[in-house]
Amino acid sequence: MATPELVKTTLPPGQACWITINRTDDGSYGTMAFSMNDTSLLIFDSSVNDYEPNQTLGLVEVDSYEGWEPRSVFVANTGPAPSTFVVAF
C-alpha cells in the first residue's frame, strides 16, 4: 500500500475551493481525507451530510463501464481568520 500524499492548504477568511479526486495514474481507486481543527472550516459533499475530520471519501460508484466517477468536495472558510487544513490523497 502506498503512503498517502499530504497537502497542507490555508484558506483566507471567506474563501473557498473545490477539491476533486479521480483514479490514480496506475488506475487504482483514489481517496481523500481532511485533517483540520477549525470549526469555521466546512466540507460540503453531496453524498455526506456531516463530514467528520479524517473521514475517508472515495470515488463515486456508478452503473457504467468504468464503474467510478470523480468526486468533488467544496471546502469553505466561514471564519474571520485564515484556516489551515491537510488533505491526504
Secondary structure, 3 states (H helix, E strand, C coil): CCCCCEEEEEECCCCEEEEEECCCCCCCCCEEEEECCCCCEEEEECCECCCCCCCCEECEECCCCCCEECEEEEEEECCCCCEEEEEEC
